[in-house]
Amino acid sequence: MHAITHLLASLLISVIVSFKYDVGPIGFLLAALSGTLVDADHLYNYVRYHGFPESLKKLIQRMSDAYKQPPDLGFRYHTAAHELVGLLIFLSVSIVIGCFYSPTYALLIFLPILGHFVLDSLSIKMMFFSPFSKKEFYIGILKPNSAQERALIAILLVATLLLIFLRMIMDFFISSVGFK
């Protein structure tokens, strides 16, 4: 999945959370970053398999080529952040933040990461239980770089905008009528 798909899914999750909890601009940014920066581990794998890039242009070209591969191939899918260990680490960080800082921020960190895992598990091969098991899981419902992904992007965008509009109407109604 492309970063824009993960970004829109993360924003949708944060808008949904905003219906129950107070989510300010920092909360939306936190959700957007947590749902998309999970893929930063792909850069580590790039360096691991190809060495440091000679230029930014070459790095962008190689990463772009990697995204054009079939969904069951490529080094980018087998990374620690995309396994059970990574999910447990993110859950632990969220619990600590929830206990010592803000439960809302904990939700805005963990739910977008969980959404990222769900989207990736629908579209690419993943080894969830690595390093304990090298068994790969591939559901294959969504194909990366396809019309399906573009349709999903459109659906996520429309749903997010509709929920933001609904949230604005609710806030206006609550503030003008005085209900809480």
Protein Blocks (a to p, Z undefined) as FASTA:
>chain_A
ZZklmmmmmmmmmmmmmmmmccdfklmmmmmmmmmmmmmmmmmmmmmmnopafbfklmmm
mmmmmmmpcfkgcjklmcfklcfklmmmmmmmmmmmmmmmomklmmmmmmmmmmmmmmmm
mmmccdfkbckbccdcdeklacghifklmmmmmmmmmmmmmmmmmmmmmmmmmmmnopZZ
